[in-house]
């Protein structure tokens, strides 16, 4: 009888117990969101979910709303860089380009370095032979980082080249994203390990309590050889990037071969990522007294990721757009920028800057393409021009301002690249390069997007596109 009464009391008290747990958990989420979420809609959304979806909302917040990467980064990389001036010159900048140099220097905490683009490489057709040749002639060390690394024909070529370098005594390190490189299976990773090549999968784990790291990705693509050559851009490693082989889903891309002291900055960022991913000390840096190639320009490596206190890429894009006086050209495969970048582009057009944005004519992710439609109309209304490129899908990421400043590398102009991904970009103050990139972008502007195109969509299509935009932070 006593046991029966105790069980009955427990059953009657269970709703109260669940309610108490819900109050504690939802209250904790509320306090954490209020103290850590800078964006009001994000804070409101998470707090509302925690209170309206008992227990489940709190579990989702712990999984996807808490940024653990910043704490881990501070532990492994040390304190974040200061935004103090990186030069001792207190004189005010003379023109917009000087102001941009000063702004990016303060944002990144990094000096400019001499560098040059030795070659602009079109797709894997031009880039892969140069990259493989650089690995094969390596004498000291090779650092390779890729978001996607397939074990297809192209991937096997890279695996064999990296294994060959490792076996002849070249210090070789390879980083592959834990999601883009294959979450459940990563054949390239396992093949490299079977050859003894030091390789790591970035933020990868199949353990349930580490599953939230699925949403944070190493999106960088870089190869650094002997501290003398670096290859950066948007090019992953896979057969789809070799157009001449006529793959089923071809991808056009643009990659860059860099030379000069700027390579040391790229090396440092790879080394930080290696320490971050493995906890192991990186290999020694490249030669201390590297020869400076002729005709260099001021250049700077820019990194961004969820381990930073500020959204550095957003600040840099805003600085470049706001300081533009003549022209802005942007080529991006995914166009889902935050509202402040849309506003900055609108204001640039209103003050007479020619703004051209190039998007793929044939997208590879329908949801992203649908969501992007909602950002185009406000730009067209103020005079920005938005274009579609010819097929195949164009994965290039390019930006120029006023024919003098260029930004190249891995970032897309979307919320994922700006807030969630670990990205690598390079800025160059080189009018010749900016002119060449402008020619590439202009040559691909074959189909303008008009207000009639946007307004002529059926109601159900407009509704679909507006709904897709809600997933912006995660697609």
VENDAVEN-V134683 format. One record per backbone hydrogen bond with DSSP energy under -0.5 kcal/mol. CO is the residue of the C=O (numbers start at 1). NH is the residue of the N-H. E is the energy in kcal/mol with one decimal. If there is no record, write none. Layout:
# VENDAVEN-V134683
co=CO nh=NH e=E
co=CO nh=NH e=E
This chain:
# VENDAVEN-V134683
co=1 nh=5 e=-2.3
co=2 nh=6 e=-2.1
co=3 nh=7 e=-2.4
co=4 nh=8 e=-2.3
co=5 nh=9 e=-2.3
co=6 nh=10 e=-2.1
co=7 nh=11 e=-2.4
co=8 nh=12 e=-2.4
co=9 nh=13 e=-1.8
co=10 nh=14 e=-1.1
co=11 nh=15 e=-0.6
co=13 nh=17 e=-2.5
co=14 nh=18 e=-3.2
co=15 nh=19 e=-2.5
co=16 nh=20 e=-2.4
co=17 nh=21 e=-2.5
co=18 nh=22 e=-2.6
co=19 nh=23 e=-2.4
co=20 nh=24 e=-2.3
co=21 nh=25 e=-2.9
co=22 nh=26 e=-3.1
co=23 nh=27 e=-2.2
co=24 nh=28 e=-2.3
co=25 nh=29 e=-2.4
co=26 nh=30 e=-2.4
co=27 nh=31 e=-2.4
co=28 nh=32 e=-2.5
co=29 nh=33 e=-3.1
co=30 nh=34 e=-2.4
co=31 nh=35 e=-1.8
co=32 nh=36 e=-1.8
co=33 nh=37 e=-2.3
co=36 nh=38 e=-0.7
co=38 nh=40 e=-0.5
co=39 nh=43 e=-2.2
co=40 nh=44 e=-2.8
co=41 nh=45 e=-2.6
co=42 nh=46 e=-2.4
co=43 nh=47 e=-2.4
co=44 nh=48 e=-2.7
co=45 nh=49 e=-2.3
co=46 nh=50 e=-2.4
co=47 nh=51 e=-1.9
co=48 nh=52 e=-2.6
co=49 nh=53 e=-2.0
co=52 nh=54 e=-0.5
co=53 nh=57 e=-2.9
co=53 nh=58 e=-0.5
co=54 nh=56 e=-3.3
co=55 nh=59 e=-2.5
co=56 nh=60 e=-2.6
co=57 nh=61 e=-1.9
co=58 nh=62 e=-2.4
co=59 nh=63 e=-2.1
co=60 nh=64 e=-3.1
co=60 nh=65 e=-0.5
co=61 nh=65 e=-2.4
co=61 nh=66 e=-0.8
co=65 nh=67 e=-0.6
co=66 nh=68 e=-1.0
co=68 nh=72 e=-1.8
co=69 nh=73 e=-2.8
co=70 nh=74 e=-2.3
co=71 nh=75 e=-1.8
co=72 nh=76 e=-2.2
co=73 nh=77 e=-3.5
co=73 nh=78 e=-0.8
co=74 nh=78 e=-1.0
co=88 nh=90 e=-0.7
co=95 nh=99 e=-2.3
co=96 nh=100 e=-2.2
co=97 nh=101 e=-2.4
co=98 nh=102 e=-2.4
co=99 nh=103 e=-2.6
co=100 nh=104 e=-2.7
co=101 nh=105 e=-2.1
co=102 nh=106 e=-2.1
co=103 nh=107 e=-2.5
co=104 nh=108 e=-2.7
co=105 nh=109 e=-2.1
co=105 nh=110 e=-0.6
co=113 nh=299 e=-2.1
co=114 nh=262 e=-1.7
co=115 nh=297 e=-2.6
co=116 nh=118 e=-0.9
co=116 nh=259 e=-2.1
co=119 nh=121 e=-0.6
co=119 nh=257 e=-2.5
co=120 nh=122 e=-0.5
co=121 nh=123 e=-0.7
co=121 nh=255 e=-2.7
co=122 nh=126 e=-1.5
co=123 nh=126 e=-0.7
co=123 nh=127 e=-2.1
co=124 nh=128 e=-1.5
co=124 nh=129 e=-0.5
co=126 nh=130 e=-0.9
co=127 nh=131 e=-2.5
co=128 nh=132 e=-3.0
co=129 nh=133 e=-2.1
co=130 nh=134 e=-2.0
co=131 nh=135 e=-2.1
co=132 nh=136 e=-2.4
co=133 nh=137 e=-1.5
co=135 nh=138 e=-1.1
co=140 nh=171 e=-2.5
co=141 nh=226 e=-2.6
co=142 nh=173 e=-2.4
co=143 nh=224 e=-2.8
co=144 nh=175 e=-2.7
co=145 nh=222 e=-2.1
co=146 nh=177 e=-1.6
co=148 nh=237 e=-2.2
co=152 nh=156 e=-3.0
co=153 nh=157 e=-1.5
co=154 nh=158 e=-1.8
co=155 nh=159 e=-2.8
co=156 nh=160 e=-2.7
co=157 nh=161 e=-2.2
co=158 nh=162 e=-2.9
co=159 nh=163 e=-2.6
co=160 nh=164 e=-2.6
co=161 nh=165 e=-2.2
co=162 nh=166 e=-2.5
co=163 nh=167 e=-2.5
co=164 nh=168 e=-1.4
co=165 nh=170 e=-2.4
co=166 nh=169 e=-1.4
co=170 nh=172 e=-0.6
co=171 nh=142 e=-2.6
co=172 nh=198 e=-0.5
co=173 nh=144 e=-2.2
co=174 nh=200 e=-2.1
co=175 nh=146 e=-2.1
co=176 nh=202 e=-2.8
co=177 nh=181 e=-1.5
co=179 nh=182 e=-1.8
co=186 nh=190 e=-2.2
co=187 nh=191 e=-2.5
co=188 nh=192 e=-2.4
co=189 nh=193 e=-2.2
co=190 nh=194 e=-2.1
co=191 nh=195 e=-1.2
co=192 nh=195 e=-0.6
co=192 nh=197 e=-2.2
co=193 nh=196 e=-1.6
co=198 nh=174 e=-1.5
co=200 nh=176 e=-2.5
co=200 nh=202 e=-0.6
co=201 nh=204 e=-1.1
co=202 nh=178 e=-1.9
co=207 nh=210 e=-1.9
co=208 nh=211 e=-1.4
co=210 nh=213 e=-1.6
co=211 nh=214 e=-2.6
co=212 nh=215 e=-1.7
co=213 nh=216 e=-1.5
co=215 nh=217 e=-0.5
co=217 nh=219 e=-1.1
co=217 nh=422 e=-3.1
co=221 nh=233 e=-0.9
co=222 nh=145 e=-2.9
co=223 nh=231 e=-2.5
co=224 nh=143 e=-2.6
co=225 nh=228 e=-2.4
co=225 nh=229 e=-1.6
co=226 nh=287 e=-0.6
co=229 nh=225 e=-2.6
co=230 nh=258 e=-3.8
co=231 nh=223 e=-1.6
co=232 nh=256 e=-2.8
co=236 nh=238 e=-0.7
co=237 nh=150 e=-2.4
co=238 nh=241 e=-1.6
co=239 nh=242 e=-2.0
co=240 nh=251 e=-2.5
co=241 nh=124 e=-2.6
co=241 nh=125 e=-0.7
co=241 nh=243 e=-0.9
co=242 nh=245 e=-1.1
co=243 nh=246 e=-2.1
co=247 nh=250 e=-0.7
co=250 nh=393 e=-0.7
co=252 nh=395 e=-3.5
co=253 nh=123 e=-2.8
co=254 nh=234 e=-1.3
co=255 nh=121 e=-3.0
co=256 nh=232 e=-2.2
co=256 nh=258 e=-0.6
co=257 nh=118 e=-2.8
co=257 nh=119 e=-1.1
co=258 nh=230 e=-2.0
co=259 nh=116 e=-2.0
co=260 nh=263 e=-2.1
co=261 nh=264 e=-1.7
co=261 nh=265 e=-0.6
co=262 nh=265 e=-0.7
co=262 nh=266 e=-1.3
co=263 nh=267 e=-2.6
co=264 nh=268 e=-2.4
co=265 nh=269 e=-1.8
co=266 nh=270 e=-2.1
co=267 nh=271 e=-2.7
co=268 nh=272 e=-2.2
co=269 nh=273 e=-2.1
co=270 nh=274 e=-2.6
co=271 nh=275 e=-2.3
co=272 nh=276 e=-2.5
co=273 nh=277 e=-2.6
co=274 nh=278 e=-2.6
co=274 nh=279 e=-0.5
co=274 nh=280 e=-0.5
co=275 nh=279 e=-2.1
co=288 nh=290 e=-0.6
co=291 nh=293 e=-0.6
co=297 nh=115 e=-1.5
co=298 nh=429 e=-2.5
co=299 nh=113 e=-3.5
co=300 nh=427 e=-2.7
co=302 nh=425 e=-3.2
co=304 nh=423 e=-2.8
co=305 nh=308 e=-1.8
co=310 nh=312 e=-1.7
co=311 nh=315 e=-2.1
co=312 nh=316 e=-2.4
co=313 nh=317 e=-2.9
co=314 nh=318 e=-2.6
co=315 nh=319 e=-2.3
co=316 nh=320 e=-2.5
co=317 nh=321 e=-2.6
co=318 nh=322 e=-2.7
co=319 nh=323 e=-1.5
co=320 nh=324 e=-0.6
co=321 nh=324 e=-0.8
co=326 nh=354 e=-2.3
co=327 nh=402 e=-2.7
co=328 nh=356 e=-2.7
co=329 nh=400 e=-2.2
co=330 nh=358 e=-3.3
co=331 nh=398 e=-2.1
co=334 nh=336 e=-0.7
co=334 nh=413 e=-0.8
co=336 nh=415 e=-1.1
co=338 nh=341 e=-1.1
co=338 nh=342 e=-1.5
co=339 nh=343 e=-2.7
co=340 nh=344 e=-1.9
co=341 nh=345 e=-2.4
co=342 nh=346 e=-2.3
co=343 nh=347 e=-2.6
co=344 nh=348 e=-2.1
co=345 nh=349 e=-2.2
co=346 nh=350 e=-2.3
co=347 nh=351 e=-1.5
co=348 nh=353 e=-2.4
co=349 nh=352 e=-1.5
co=353 nh=355 e=-0.7
co=354 nh=328 e=-2.9
co=354 nh=356 e=-0.6
co=355 nh=385 e=-2.8
co=356 nh=330 e=-2.4
co=357 nh=359 e=-0.5
co=357 nh=387 e=-3.0
co=358 nh=332 e=-2.1
co=359 nh=389 e=-2.2
co=365 nh=369 e=-2.2
co=366 nh=370 e=-2.9
co=367 nh=371 e=-2.4
co=368 nh=372 e=-2.0
co=369 nh=373 e=-0.8
co=370 nh=373 e=-1.0
co=371 nh=374 e=-1.1
co=372 nh=375 e=-1.6
co=372 nh=376 e=-0.6
co=373 nh=376 e=-0.9
co=373 nh=377 e=-0.8
co=375 nh=379 e=-0.6
co=376 nh=379 e=-0.7
co=376 nh=380 e=-2.3
co=377 nh=381 e=-2.2
co=378 nh=382 e=-0.6
co=379 nh=382 e=-0.7
co=379 nh=384 e=-2.1
co=380 nh=383 e=-1.2
co=385 nh=357 e=-2.5
co=386 nh=449 e=-3.1
co=387 nh=359 e=-2.8
co=388 nh=446 e=-1.3
co=388 nh=447 e=-1.5
co=389 nh=361 e=-0.7
co=393 nh=252 e=-3.1
co=393 nh=395 e=-0.7
co=397 nh=409 e=-0.6
co=398 nh=331 e=-2.9
co=399 nh=407 e=-2.4
co=400 nh=329 e=-2.4
co=401 nh=404 e=-2.1
co=401 nh=405 e=-2.0
co=404 nh=430 e=-0.8
co=405 nh=401 e=-2.2
co=406 nh=428 e=-2.2
co=407 nh=399 e=-1.1
co=408 nh=426 e=-2.7
co=412 nh=414 e=-1.4
co=413 nh=336 e=-1.9
co=414 nh=418 e=-2.2
co=415 nh=419 e=-2.0
co=415 nh=420 e=-0.7
co=416 nh=420 e=-1.9
co=416 nh=421 e=-2.8
co=421 nh=423 e=-0.7
co=422 nh=219 e=-1.9
co=422 nh=220 e=-0.5
co=423 nh=304 e=-1.7
co=424 nh=410 e=-2.7
co=425 nh=302 e=-3.4
co=426 nh=408 e=-2.3
co=427 nh=300 e=-2.1
co=428 nh=406 e=-2.1
co=428 nh=430 e=-1.1
co=429 nh=298 e=-0.5
co=430 nh=434 e=-2.6
co=431 nh=435 e=-2.2
co=432 nh=436 e=-1.9
co=433 nh=437 e=-2.7
co=434 nh=438 e=-2.2
co=435 nh=439 e=-1.9
co=436 nh=440 e=-1.8
co=437 nh=441 e=-2.6
co=438 nh=442 e=-2.9
co=439 nh=443 e=-2.1
co=440 nh=444 e=-0.8
co=441 nh=444 e=-0.9
co=442 nh=445 e=-1.2
co=444 nh=446 e=-1.8
co=447 nh=388 e=-2.5
co=448 nh=450 e=-0.5
co=449 nh=386 e=-0.5
co=450 nh=454 e=-1.8
co=451 nh=455 e=-3.3
co=452 nh=456 e=-1.9
co=454 nh=457 e=-1.0
co=458 nh=462 e=-2.4
co=459 nh=463 e=-2.5
co=460 nh=464 e=-2.0
co=461 nh=465 e=-2.7
co=462 nh=466 e=-2.4
co=463 nh=467 e=-2.2
co=464 nh=468 e=-2.3
co=465 nh=469 e=-1.2
co=467 nh=470 e=-1.2
co=468 nh=471 e=-1.4
co=469 nh=472 e=-2.0
co=471 nh=474 e=-2.1
co=471 nh=475 e=-1.0
co=472 nh=475 e=-0.6
